[in-house]
Amino acid sequence: MSAPFSPLATLAPLYVETSIPSPATARVAVAGEVDLATAAALRERLLRVLHGHSLNLLDVNLAGVTFMDCTGIGALIGVRNAAARAGCQVRVTDPQPIVRRVLEATGLLGVFTAPIEQPQRRPARSEYPLGAEPVPTAVTVQANVTIAA
């Protein structure tokens, strides 16, 4: 499923194309400027994609973004936080040099471009050999706490 590029704002055009390459992955290609005039519309579009599908990964391709200001960064952070609550990861791919510098300056480049963590599949209890099931253990920790008056 793919939606053609469509403008999101009339002042400074921002184009977004969404594709769903697999049931758990959505790719959103963004082109134009992400600033005060367009950031809210981008955030809304990304949230619609996030909540419209049961995703493990929302891949936001910024190859066509020629400018991004702090409102664009705020939109990406808001979407990332919403995705984390939904059990989804957000990854930014192909940021242009100017966008990359903004992400680096804010300390977010590694956050948005980090390798995707694959969910760890835990074996079902029936998959353990007989007698080798993990045994729950209790751990007691003593803390030395001093409170100064």
N, CA, C and O atoms as a GROMACS GRO file, in nm:
protein
  596
    1MET      N    1   0.084  -0.116   0.000
    1MET     CA    2   0.000   0.000   0.000
    1MET      C    3   0.090   0.123   0.000
    1MET      O    4   0.181   0.133   0.082
    2SER      N    5   0.064   0.214  -0.090
    2SER     CA    6   0.145   0.334  -0.101
    2SER      C    7   0.055   0.451  -0.133
    2SER      O    8  -0.033   0.442  -0.218
    3ALA      N    9   0.079   0.562  -0.064
    3ALA     CA   10   0.004   0.684  -0.091
    3ALA      C   11   0.097   0.780  -0.163
    3ALA      O   12   0.213   0.792  -0.125
    4PRO      N   13   0.050   0.848  -0.266
    4PRO     CA   14   0.139   0.940  -0.339
    4PRO      C   15   0.175   1.059  -0.251
    4PRO      O   16   0.109   1.088  -0.152
    5PHE      N   17   0.284   1.126  -0.291
    5PHE     CA   18   0.322   1.247  -0.220
    5PHE      C   19   0.204   1.342  -0.220
    5PHE      O   20   0.143   1.366  -0.324
    6SER      N   21   0.173   1.396  -0.104
    6SER     CA   22   0.064   1.492  -0.094
    6SER      C   23   0.108   1.609  -0.009
    6SER      O   24   0.171   1.589   0.095
    7PRO      N   25   0.075   1.733  -0.050
    7PRO     CA   26   0.117   1.848   0.030
    7PRO      C   27   0.040   1.853   0.162
    7PRO      O   28  -0.080   1.827   0.165
    8LEU      N   29   0.109   1.888   0.270
    8LEU     CA   30   0.046   1.896   0.401
    8LEU      C   31   0.019   2.039   0.443
    8LEU      O   32  -0.067   2.061   0.529
    9ALA      N   33   0.086   2.136   0.388
    9ALA     CA   34   0.066   2.275   0.428
    9ALA      C   35   0.068   2.364   0.304
    9ALA      O   36   0.131   2.331   0.204
   10THR      N   37   0.000   2.475   0.313
   10THR     CA   38  -0.005   2.564   0.198
   10THR      C   39   0.104   2.670   0.200
   10THR      O   40   0.143   2.717   0.094
   11LEU      N   41   0.156   2.710   0.318
   11LEU     CA   42   0.259   2.813   0.324
   11LEU      C   43   0.392   2.763   0.271
   11LEU      O   44   0.447   2.820   0.177
   12ALA      N   45   0.444   2.659   0.330
   12ALA     CA   46   0.568   2.598   0.286
   12ALA      C   47   0.536   2.452   0.259
   12ALA      O   48   0.511   2.376   0.352
   13PRO      N   49   0.536   2.411   0.132
   13PRO     CA   50   0.492   2.275   0.102
   13PRO      C   51   0.579   2.168   0.168
   13PRO      O   52   0.702   2.176   0.167
   14LEU      N   53   0.512   2.072   0.222
   14LEU     CA   54   0.576   1.954   0.279
   14LEU      C   55   0.505   1.836   0.218
   14LEU      O   56   0.383   1.828   0.221
   15TYR      N   57   0.581   1.744   0.163
   15TYR     CA   58   0.522   1.630   0.096
   15TYR      C   59   0.554   1.504   0.175
   15TYR      O   60   0.664   1.486   0.226
   16VAL      N   61   0.455   1.417   0.182
   16VAL     CA   62   0.471   1.293   0.259
   16VAL      C   63   0.416   1.178   0.176
   16VAL      O   64   0.306   1.185   0.121
   17GLU      N   65   0.495   1.071   0.169
   17GLU     CA   66   0.452   0.949   0.101
   17GLU      C   67   0.464   0.835   0.200
   17GLU      O   68   0.569   0.815   0.262
   18THR      N   69   0.357   0.760   0.216
   18THR     CA   70   0.355   0.650   0.312
   18THR      C   71   0.345   0.518   0.238
   18THR      O   72   0.267   0.504   0.144
   19SER      N   73   0.426   0.421   0.281
   19SER     CA   74   0.414   0.286   0.227
   19SER      C   75   0.423   0.188   0.344
   19SER      O   76   0.485   0.216   0.446
   20ILE      N   77   0.360   0.074   0.325
   20ILE     CA   78   0.360  -0.031   0.427
   20ILE      C   79   0.424  -0.155   0.363
   20ILE      O   80   0.354  -0.237   0.304
   21PRO      N   81   0.558  -0.168   0.374
   21PRO     CA   82   0.625  -0.282   0.309
   21PRO      C   83   0.598  -0.416   0.376
   21PRO      O   84   0.611  -0.521   0.312
   22SER      N   85   0.560  -0.413   0.503
   22SER     CA   86   0.522  -0.536   0.572
   22SER      C   87   0.419  -0.499   0.677
   22SER      O   88   0.407  -0.381   0.711
   23PRO      N   89   0.345  -0.594   0.728
   23PRO     CA   90   0.241  -0.561   0.826
   23PRO      C   91   0.292  -0.489   0.951
   23PRO      O   92   0.216  -0.417   1.016
   24ALA      N   93   0.418  -0.507   0.985
   24ALA     CA   94   0.471  -0.448   1.108
   24ALA      C   95   0.560  -0.326   1.083
   24ALA      O   96   0.613  -0.269   1.178
   25THR      N   97   0.576  -0.286   0.956
   25THR     CA   98   0.666  -0.176   0.923
   25THR      C   99   0.596  -0.075   0.833
   25THR      O  100   0.530  -0.112   0.736
   26ALA      N  101   0.610   0.052   0.867
   26ALA     CA  102   0.562   0.160   0.781
   26ALA      C  103   0.680   0.248   0.746
   26ALA      O  104   0.764   0.277   0.832
   27ARG      N  105   0.687   0.291   0.621
   27ARG     CA  106   0.790   0.385   0.577
   27ARG      C  107   0.722   0.514   0.535
   27ARG      O  108   0.627   0.513   0.457
   28VAL      N  109   0.772   0.624   0.588
   28VAL     CA  110   0.717   0.755   0.555
   28VAL      C  111   0.831   0.839   0.498
   28VAL      O  112   0.926   0.871   0.568
   29ALA      N  113   0.820   0.874   0.370
   29ALA     CA  114   0.919   0.959   0.304
   29ALA      C  115   0.870   1.102   0.312
   29ALA      O  116   0.755   1.131   0.276
   30VAL      N  117   0.957   1.192   0.358
   30VAL     CA  118   0.920   1.331   0.378
   30VAL      C  119   1.007   1.417   0.287
   30VAL      O  120   1.128   1.393   0.274
   31ALA      N  121   0.946   1.518   0.223
   31ALA     CA  122   1.021   1.610   0.138
   31ALA      C  123   0.972   1.751   0.163
   31ALA      O  124   0.852   1.775   0.178
   32GLY      N  125   1.066   1.847   0.166
   32GLY     CA  126   1.032   1.987   0.188
   32GLY      C  127   1.098   2.037   0.315
   32GLY      O  128   1.199   1.983   0.360
   33GLU      N  129   1.039   2.143   0.372
   33GLU     CA  130   1.091   2.203   0.494
   33GLU      C  131   1.002   2.167   0.612
   33GLU      O  132   0.880   2.177   0.605
   34VAL      N  133   1.065   2.124   0.721
   34VAL     CA  134   0.991   2.093   0.843
   34VAL      C  135   1.021   2.205   0.941
   34VAL      O  136   1.129   2.212   1.000
   35ASP      N  137   0.922   2.294   0.956
   35ASP     CA  138   0.941   2.412   1.039
   35ASP      C  139   0.810   2.446   1.109
   35ASP      O  140   0.718   2.363   1.113
   36LEU      N  141   0.801   2.565   1.162
   36LEU     CA  142   0.683   2.607   1.236
   36LEU      C  143   0.555   2.591   1.154
   36LEU      O  144   0.449   2.559   1.209
   37ALA      N  145   0.564   2.613   1.024
   37ALA     CA  146   0.445   2.605   0.939
   37ALA      C  147   0.402   2.462   0.908
   37ALA      O  148   0.286   2.439   0.874
   38THR      N  149   0.493   2.364   0.919
   38THR     CA  150   0.460   2.228   0.874
   38THR      C  151   0.478   2.120   0.979
   38THR      O  152   0.429   2.008   0.960
   39ALA      N  153   0.547   2.149   1.089
   39ALA     CA  154   0.581   2.045   1.187
   39ALA      C  155   0.456   1.979   1.248
   39ALA      O  156   0.453   1.858   1.265
   40ALA      N  157   0.355   2.058   1.280
   40ALA     CA  158   0.235   2.001   1.341
   40ALA      C  159   0.164   1.906   1.244
   40ALA      O  160   0.115   1.801   1.285
   41ALA      N  161   0.160   1.943   1.118
   41ALA     CA  162   0.096   1.857   1.019
   41ALA      C  163   0.175   1.727   1.001
   41ALA      O  164   0.116   1.620   0.986
   42LEU      N  165   0.309   1.737   1.001
   42LEU     CA  166   0.391   1.616   0.991
   42LEU      C  167   0.368   1.526   1.111
   42LEU      O  168   0.350   1.405   1.097
   43ARG      N  169   0.368   1.585   1.229
   43ARG     CA  170   0.345   1.505   1.350
   43ARG      C  171   0.211   1.433   1.343
   43ARG      O  172   0.202   1.314   1.373
   44GLU      N  173   0.108   1.505   1.303
   44GLU     CA  174  -0.026   1.446   1.292
   44GLU      C  175  -0.028   1.332   1.192
   44GLU      O  176  -0.089   1.228   1.217
   45ARG      N  177   0.038   1.350   1.080
   45ARG     CA  178   0.043   1.245   0.978
   45ARG      C  179   0.117   1.121   1.029
   45ARG      O  180   0.071   1.009   1.009
   46LEU      N  181   0.230   1.142   1.096
   46LEU     CA  182   0.306   1.028   1.150
   46LEU      C  183   0.226   0.956   1.259
   46LEU      O  184   0.227   0.833   1.265
   47LEU      N  185   0.156   1.031   1.343
   47LEU     CA  186   0.075   0.969   1.448
   47LEU      C  187  -0.041   0.890   1.386
   47LEU      O  188  -0.077   0.784   1.436
   48ARG      N  189  -0.099   0.941   1.278
   48ARG     CA  190  -0.207   0.868   1.210
   48ARG      C  191  -0.156   0.734   1.156
   48ARG      O  192  -0.223   0.632   1.166
   49VAL      N  193  -0.036   0.737   1.098
   49VAL     CA  194   0.024   0.612   1.048
   49VAL      C  195   0.051   0.518   1.165
   49VAL      O  196   0.020   0.399   1.158
   50LEU      N  197   0.108   0.570   1.272
   50LEU     CA  198   0.142   0.490   1.390
   50LEU      C  199   0.018   0.424   1.449
   50LEU      O  200   0.019   0.304   1.478
   51HIS      N  201  -0.088   0.500   1.467
   51HIS     CA  202  -0.208   0.448   1.532
   51HIS      C  203  -0.300   0.373   1.436
   51HIS      O  204  -0.392   0.304   1.479
   52GLY      N  205  -0.276   0.387   1.307
   52GLY     CA  206  -0.360   0.320   1.209
   52GLY      C  207  -0.316   0.178   1.178
   52GLY      O  208  -0.386   0.103   1.109
   53HIS      N  209  -0.200   0.140   1.229
   53HIS     CA  210  -0.145   0.008   1.202
   53HIS      C  211  -0.083  -0.047   1.329
   53HIS      O  212  -0.048   0.029   1.420
   54SER      N  213  -0.069  -0.176   1.336
   54SER     CA  214  -0.001  -0.239   1.449
   54SER      C  215   0.146  -0.256   1.408
   54SER      O  216   0.183  -0.358   1.349
   55LEU      N  217   0.228  -0.156   1.439
   55LEU     CA  218   0.364  -0.150   1.389
   55LEU      C  219   0.468  -0.187   1.494
   55LEU      O  220   0.449  -0.165   1.614
   56ASN      N  221   0.578  -0.243   1.445
   56ASN     CA  222   0.698  -0.260   1.526
   56ASN      C  223   0.799  -0.151   1.493
   56ASN      O  224   0.882  -0.115   1.576
   57LEU      N  225   0.790  -0.098   1.367
   57LEU     CA  226   0.886   0.000   1.320
   57LEU      C  227   0.818   0.105   1.234
   57LEU      O  228   0.743   0.073   1.141
   58LEU      N  229   0.845   0.231   1.266
   58LEU     CA  230   0.804   0.344   1.184
   58LEU      C  231   0.932   0.406   1.132
   58LEU      O  232   1.007   0.468   1.208
   59ASP      N  233   0.959   0.390   1.003
   59ASP     CA  234   1.080   0.438   0.938
   59ASP      C  235   1.049   0.571   0.870
   59ASP      O  236   0.969   0.575   0.776
   60VAL      N  237   1.111   0.679   0.916
   60VAL     CA  238   1.087   0.813   0.863
   60VAL      C  239   1.208   0.852   0.779
   60VAL      O  240   1.316   0.878   0.832
   61ASN      N  241   1.189   0.855   0.646
   61ASN     CA  242   1.297   0.887   0.554
   61ASN      C  243   1.300   1.037   0.531
   61ASN      O  244   1.203   1.095   0.481
   62LEU      N  245   1.412   1.101   0.569
   62LEU     CA  246   1.424   1.246   0.557
   62LEU      C  247   1.514   1.288   0.442
   62LEU      O  248   1.567   1.399   0.443
   63ALA      N  249   1.532   1.203   0.343
   63ALA     CA  250   1.620   1.234   0.230
   63ALA      C  251   1.576   1.359   0.155
   63ALA      O  252   1.661   1.430   0.101
   64GLY      N  253   1.448   1.387   0.152
   64GLY     CA  254   1.398   1.503   0.079
   64GLY      C  255   1.376   1.626   0.165
   64GLY      O  256   1.324   1.726   0.115
   65VAL      N  257   1.415   1.622   0.292
   65VAL     CA  258   1.395   1.736   0.382
   65VAL      C  259   1.514   1.830   0.367
   65VAL      O  260   1.628   1.791   0.392
   66THR      N  261   1.486   1.954   0.328
   66THR     CA  262   1.591   2.052   0.303
   66THR      C  263   1.616   2.144   0.421
   66THR      O  264   1.714   2.219   0.422
   67PHE      N  265   1.527   2.141   0.521
   67PHE     CA  266   1.542   2.226   0.639
   67PHE      C  267   1.459   2.167   0.751
   67PHE      O  268   1.349   2.116   0.728
   68MET      N  269   1.512   2.173   0.873
   68MET     CA  270   1.436   2.130   0.991
   68MET      C  271   1.475   2.219   1.108
   68MET      O  272   1.594   2.235   1.136
   69ASP      N  273   1.376   2.276   1.176
   69ASP     CA  274   1.404   2.358   1.293
   69ASP      C  275   1.360   2.284   1.419
   69ASP      O  276   1.326   2.165   1.414
   70CYS      N  277   1.360   2.355   1.531
   70CYS     CA  278   1.330   2.291   1.659
   70CYS      C  279   1.186   2.239   1.665
   70CYS      O  280   1.160   2.143   1.738
   71THR      N  281   1.093   2.300   1.592
   71THR     CA  282   0.956   2.247   1.593
   71THR      C  283   0.951   2.112   1.522
   71THR      O  284   0.871   2.026   1.559
   72GLY      N  285   1.034   2.093   1.421
   72GLY     CA  286   1.043   1.963   1.354
   72GLY      C  287   1.102   1.858   1.446
   72GLY      O  288   1.055   1.744   1.451
   73ILE      N  289   1.205   1.897   1.520
   73ILE     CA  290   1.265   1.806   1.619
   73ILE      C  291   1.160   1.768   1.723
   73ILE      O  292   1.148   1.652   1.762
   74GLY      N  293   1.084   1.868   1.768
   74GLY     CA  294   0.978   1.842   1.867
   74GLY      C  295   0.874   1.746   1.814
   74GLY      O  296   0.824   1.660   1.888
   75ALA      N  297   0.839   1.759   1.686
   75ALA     CA  298   0.742   1.667   1.625
   75ALA      C  299   0.796   1.525   1.624
   75ALA      O  300   0.723   1.431   1.656
   76LEU      N  301   0.922   1.508   1.586
   76LEU     CA  302   0.982   1.374   1.584
   76LEU      C  303   0.988   1.314   1.724
   76LEU      O  304   0.960   1.195   1.742
   77ILE      N  305   1.022   1.395   1.823
   77ILE     CA  306   1.029   1.346   1.962
   77ILE      C  307   0.890   1.305   2.010
   77ILE      O  308   0.874   1.201   2.074
   78GLY      N  309   0.789   1.386   1.980
   78GLY     CA  310   0.652   1.351   2.019
   78GLY      C  311   0.606   1.221   1.958
   78GLY      O  312   0.542   1.140   2.024
   79VAL      N  313   0.639   1.200   1.831
   79VAL     CA  314   0.601   1.075   1.764
   79VAL      C  315   0.680   0.959   1.823
   79VAL      O  316   0.625   0.850   1.842
   80ARG      N  317   0.808   0.981   1.851
   80ARG     CA  318   0.889   0.874   1.911
   80ARG      C  319   0.834   0.833   2.048
   80ARG      O  320   0.828   0.714   2.079
   81ASN      N  321   0.794   0.930   2.129
   81ASN     CA  322   0.738   0.900   2.260
   81ASN      C  323   0.606   0.823   2.248
   81ASN      O  324   0.583   0.727   2.322
   82ALA      N  325   0.521   0.864   2.155
   82ALA     CA  326   0.394   0.793   2.133
   82ALA      C  327   0.420   0.652   2.083
   82ALA      O  328   0.352   0.557   2.123
   83ALA      N  329   0.519   0.638   1.997
   83ALA     CA  330   0.553   0.505   1.944
   83ALA      C  331   0.605   0.414   2.055
   83ALA      O  332   0.570   0.296   2.061
   84ALA      N  333   0.688   0.468   2.143
   84ALA     CA  334   0.742   0.388   2.254
   84ALA      C  335   0.629   0.336   2.342
   84ALA      O  336   0.632   0.221   2.386
   85ARG      N  337   0.529   0.421   2.368
   85ARG     CA  338   0.414   0.377   2.449
   85ARG      C  339   0.335   0.267   2.377
   85ARG      O  340   0.270   0.185   2.442
   86ALA      N  341   0.339   0.267   2.244
   86ALA     CA  342   0.266   0.167   2.166
   86ALA      C  343   0.352   0.044   2.136
   86ALA      O  344   0.306  -0.047   2.068
   87GLY      N  345   0.476   0.041   2.187
   87GLY     CA  346   0.564  -0.074   2.163
   87GLY      C  347   0.626  -0.072   2.024
   87GLY      O  348   0.662  -0.177   1.971
   88CYS      N  349   0.640   0.046   1.966
   88CYS     CA  350   0.694   0.062   1.831
   88CYS      C  351   0.822   0.143   1.839
   88CYS      O  352   0.839   0.226   1.928
   89GLN      N  353   0.914   0.120   1.745
   89GLN     CA  354   1.036   0.196   1.737
   89GLN      C  355   1.028   0.293   1.619
   89GLN      O  356   0.968   0.261   1.516
   90VAL      N  357   1.088   0.411   1.634
   90VAL     CA  358   1.094   0.509   1.526
   90VAL      C  359   1.240   0.522   1.485
   90VAL      O  360   1.329   0.538   1.569
   91ARG      N  361   1.262   0.514   1.354
   91ARG     CA  362   1.398   0.529   1.301
   91ARG      C  363   1.394   0.637   1.193
   91ARG      O  364   1.304   0.639   1.110
   92VAL      N  365   1.492   0.727   1.196
   92VAL     CA  366   1.509   0.828   1.092
   92VAL      C  367   1.618   0.779   0.999
   92VAL      O  368   1.726   0.739   1.043
   93THR      N  369   1.589   0.782   0.869
   93THR     CA  370   1.688   0.738   0.771
   93THR      C  371   1.719   0.850   0.672
   93THR      O  372   1.635   0.936   0.646
   94ASP      N  373   1.838   0.847   0.619
   94ASP     CA  374   1.886   0.937   0.514
   94ASP      C  375   1.867   1.085   0.542
   94ASP      O  376   1.822   1.157   0.453
   95PRO      N  377   1.900   1.134   0.661
   95PRO     CA  378   1.886   1.278   0.683
   95PRO      C  379   1.989   1.355   0.598
   95PRO      O  380   2.105   1.315   0.590
   96GLN      N  381   1.946   1.462   0.535
   96GLN     CA  382   2.036   1.549   0.459
   96GLN      C  383   2.138   1.609   0.556
   96GLN      O  384   2.112   1.615   0.676
   97PRO      N  385   2.254   1.655   0.506
   97PRO     CA  386   2.357   1.709   0.597
   97PRO      C  387   2.306   1.816   0.692
   97PRO      O  388   2.344   1.817   0.810
   98ILE      N  389   2.221   1.906   0.644
   98ILE     CA  390   2.172   2.013   0.734
   98ILE      C  391   2.083   1.955   0.844
   98ILE      O  392   2.088   2.002   0.958
   99VAL      N  393   2.003   1.855   0.811
   99VAL     CA  394   1.917   1.791   0.911
   99VAL      C  395   2.002   1.707   1.005
   99VAL      O  396   1.977   1.704   1.126
  100ARG      N  397   2.100   1.639   0.951
  100ARG     CA  398   2.192   1.560   1.033
  100ARG      C  399   2.261   1.648   1.137
  100ARG      O  400   2.276   1.608   1.253
  101ARG      N  401   2.304   1.768   1.097
  101ARG     CA  402   2.370   1.860   1.190
  101ARG      C  403   2.276   1.903   1.302
  101ARG      O  404   2.318   1.914   1.418
  102VAL      N  405   2.150   1.926   1.270
  102VAL     CA  406   2.053   1.964   1.373
  102VAL      C  407   2.034   1.848   1.471
  102VAL      O  408   2.030   1.869   1.592
  103LEU      N  409   2.024   1.726   1.419
  103LEU     CA  410   2.009   1.609   1.506
  103LEU      C  411   2.134   1.588   1.591
  103LEU      O  412   2.123   1.552   1.708
  104GLU      N  413   2.252   1.610   1.533
  104GLU     CA  414   2.376   1.597   1.609
  104GLU      C  415   2.385   1.702   1.720
  104GLU      O  416   2.422   1.672   1.833
  105ALA      N  417   2.350   1.826   1.684
  105ALA     CA  418   2.361   1.936   1.780
  105ALA      C  419   2.268   1.917   1.900
  105ALA      O  420   2.299   1.960   2.011
  106THR      N  421   2.156   1.852   1.878
  106THR     CA  422   2.061   1.830   1.987
  106THR      C  423   2.086   1.698   2.060
  106THR      O  424   2.017   1.666   2.157
  107GLY      N  425   2.186   1.622   2.014
  107GLY     CA  426   2.216   1.494   2.077
  107GLY      C  427   2.119   1.384   2.040
  107GLY      O  428   2.115   1.280   2.107
  108LEU      N  429   2.040   1.403   1.935
  108LEU     CA  430   1.936   1.306   1.899
  108LEU      C  431   1.971   1.219   1.779
  108LEU      O  432   1.895   1.128   1.745
  109LEU      N  433   2.085   1.243   1.715
  109LEU     CA  434   2.119   1.163   1.597
  109LEU      C  435   2.126   1.015   1.632
  109LEU      O  436   2.068   0.932   1.563
  110GLY      N  437   2.196   0.982   1.739
  110GLY     CA  438   2.207   0.842   1.780
  110GLY      C  439   2.074   0.783   1.825
  110GLY      O  440   2.050   0.663   1.807
  111VAL      N  441   1.988   0.865   1.882
  111VAL     CA  442   1.857   0.818   1.927
  111VAL      C  443   1.772   0.776   1.808
  111VAL      O  444   1.706   0.672   1.810
  112PHE      N  445   1.773   0.858   1.703
  112PHE     CA  446   1.687   0.831   1.589
  112PHE      C  447   1.749   0.741   1.483
  112PHE      O  448   1.678   0.689   1.397
  113THR      N  449   1.881   0.720   1.488
  113THR     CA  450   1.945   0.637   1.386
  113THR      C  451   2.007   0.510   1.443
  113THR      O  452   2.077   0.438   1.372
  114ALA      N  453   1.983   0.483   1.569
  114ALA     CA  454   2.038   0.363   1.634
  114ALA      C  455   1.983   0.238   1.567
  114ALA      O  456   1.871   0.240   1.515
  115PRO      N  457   2.060   0.131   1.568
  115PRO     CA  458   2.008   0.006   1.511
  115PRO      C  459   1.877  -0.034   1.580
  115PRO      O  460   1.856  -0.008   1.698
  116ILE      N  461   1.792  -0.096   1.503
  116ILE     CA  462   1.662  -0.139   1.553
  116ILE      C  463   1.682  -0.261   1.641
  116ILE      O  464   1.750  -0.357   1.605
  117GLU      N  465   1.621  -0.255   1.758
  117GLU     CA  466   1.627  -0.368   1.850
  117GLU      C  467   1.521  -0.469   1.811
  117GLU      O  468   1.403  -0.437   1.800
  118GLN      N  469   1.564  -0.590   1.789
  118GLN     CA  470   1.471  -0.697   1.756
  118GLN      C  471   1.409  -0.749   1.885
  118GLN      O  472   1.481  -0.776   1.981
  119PRO      N  473   1.276  -0.762   1.889
  119PRO     CA  474   1.214  -0.814   2.011
  119PRO      C  475   1.267  -0.954   2.041
  119PRO      O  476   1.277  -1.038   1.952
  120GLN      N  477   1.300  -0.978   2.166
  120GLN     CA  478   1.348  -1.108   2.208
  120GLN      C  479   1.230  -1.203   2.225
  120GLN      O  480   1.139  -1.176   2.304
  121ARG      N  481   1.232  -1.313   2.152
  121ARG     CA  482   1.127  -1.412   2.165
  121ARG      C  483   1.164  -1.505   2.278
  121ARG      O  484   1.271  -1.567   2.276
  122ARG      N  485   1.078  -1.514   2.373
  122ARG     CA  486   1.102  -1.602   2.487
  122ARG      C  487   1.040  -1.738   2.457
  122ARG      O  488   0.924  -1.744   2.417
  123PRO      N  489   1.115  -1.846   2.475
  123PRO     CA  490   1.059  -1.978   2.446
  123PRO      C  491   0.937  -2.007   2.533
  123PRO      O  492   0.931  -1.970   2.650
  124ALA      N  493   0.842  -2.075   2.472
  124ALA     CA  494   0.726  -2.119   2.549
  124ALA      C  495   0.771  -2.224   2.649
  124ALA      O  496   0.871  -2.292   2.626
  125ARG      N  497   0.700  -2.237   2.758
  125ARG     CA  498   0.737  -2.332   2.862
  125ARG      C  499   0.749  -2.474   2.805
  125ARG      O  500   0.834  -2.551   2.849
  126SER      N  501   0.665  -2.508   2.707
  126SER     CA  502   0.667  -2.642   2.651
  126SER      C  503   0.790  -2.667   2.563
  126SER      O  504   0.817  -2.781   2.527
  127GLU      N  505   0.866  -2.559   2.528
  127GLU     CA  506   0.983  -2.576   2.444
  127GLU      C  507   1.108  -2.612   2.525
  127GLU      O  508   1.210  -2.649   2.465
  128TYR      N  509   1.104  -2.603   2.656
  128TYR     CA  510   1.217  -2.641   2.738
  128TYR      C  511   1.218  -2.793   2.752
  128TYR      O  512   1.112  -2.855   2.761
  129PRO      N  513   1.338  -2.854   2.753
  129PRO     CA  514   1.343  -2.998   2.778
  129PRO      C  515   1.286  -3.028   2.916
  129PRO      O  516   1.294  -2.946   3.008
  130LEU      N  517   1.228  -3.146   2.930
  130LEU     CA  518   1.167  -3.186   3.055
  130LEU      C  519   1.267  -3.171   3.170
  130LEU      O  520   1.378  -3.224   3.164
  131GLY      N  521   1.226  -3.100   3.273
  131GLY     CA  522   1.310  -3.079   3.390
  131GLY      C  523   1.407  -2.962   3.377
  131GLY      O  524   1.481  -2.934   3.471
  132ALA      N  525   1.408  -2.894   3.263
  132ALA     CA  526   1.502  -2.784   3.243
  132ALA      C  527   1.434  -2.648   3.241
  132ALA      O  528   1.494  -2.548   3.200
  133GLU      N  529   1.308  -2.643   3.286
  133GLU     CA  530   1.240  -2.514   3.287
  133GLU      C  531   1.312  -2.419   3.381
  133GLU      O  532   1.368  -2.461   3.482
  134PRO      N  533   1.310  -2.291   3.348
  134PRO     CA  534   1.374  -2.196   3.439
  134PRO      C  535   1.296  -2.189   3.570
  134PRO      O  536   1.173  -2.194   3.570
  135VAL      N  537   1.369  -2.179   3.678
  135VAL     CA  538   1.308  -2.174   3.810
  135VAL      C  539   1.314  -2.030   3.859
  135VAL      O  540   1.421  -1.970   3.865
  136PRO      N  541   1.198  -1.974   3.895
  136PRO     CA  542   1.201  -1.838   3.947
  136PRO      C  543   1.283  -1.832   4.075
  136PRO      O  544   1.274  -1.922   4.159
  137THR      N  545   1.361  -1.727   4.089
  137THR     CA  546   1.440  -1.711   4.209
  137THR      C  547   1.407  -1.576   4.272
  137THR      O  548   1.370  -1.481   4.204
  138ALA      N  549   1.420  -1.571   4.400
  138ALA     CA  550   1.396  -1.446   4.472
  138ALA      C  551   1.531  -1.383   4.502
  138ALA      O  552   1.626  -1.451   4.540
  139VAL      N  553   1.538  -1.256   4.486
  139VAL     CA  554   1.661  -1.183   4.514
  139VAL      C  555   1.630  -1.081   4.622
  139VAL      O  556   1.535  -1.004   4.612
  140THR      N  557   1.712  -1.083   4.726
  140THR     CA  558   1.695  -0.987   4.834
  140THR      C  559   1.814  -0.893   4.832
  140THR      O  560   1.929  -0.936   4.833
  141VAL      N  561   1.785  -0.764   4.829
  141VAL     CA  562   1.890  -0.665   4.827
  141VAL      C  563   1.876  -0.578   4.950
  141VAL      O  564   1.769  -0.526   4.979
  142GLN      N  565   1.985  -0.564   5.024
  142GLN     CA  566   1.985  -0.477   5.140
  142GLN      C  567   2.047  -0.346   5.099
  142GLN      O  568   2.155  -0.344   5.040
  143ALA      N  569   1.980  -0.238   5.129
  143ALA     CA  570   2.032  -0.108   5.094
  143ALA      C  571   2.072  -0.034   5.221
  143ALA      O  572   1.998  -0.030   5.319
  144ASN      N  573   2.189   0.023   5.218
  144ASN     CA  574   2.234   0.108   5.328
  144ASN      C  575   2.198   0.250   5.292
  144ASN      O  576   2.261   0.310   5.204
  145VAL      N  577   2.099   0.302   5.358
  145VAL     CA  578   2.053   0.438   5.329
  145VAL      C  579   2.078   0.524   5.450
  145VAL      O  580   2.037   0.492   5.562
  146THR      N  581   2.146   0.634   5.429
  146THR     CA  582   2.171   0.728   5.536
  146THR      C  583   2.101   0.858   5.502
  146THR      O  584   2.120   0.912   5.393
  147ILE      N  585   2.020   0.907   5.592
  147ILE     CA  586   1.949   1.031   5.570
  147ILE      C  587   2.006   1.134   5.667
  147ILE      O  588   2.003   1.115   5.789
  148ALA      N  589   2.058   1.239   5.613
  148ALA     CA  590   2.115   1.345   5.696
  148ALA      C  591   2.006   1.443   5.735
  148ALA      O  592   1.924   1.482   5.653
  149ALA      N  593   2.007   1.481   5.861
  149ALA     CA  594   1.905   1.576   5.908
  149ALA      C  595   1.961   1.715   5.909
  149ALA      O  596   1.890   1.809   5.946
   0.00000   0.00000   0.00000
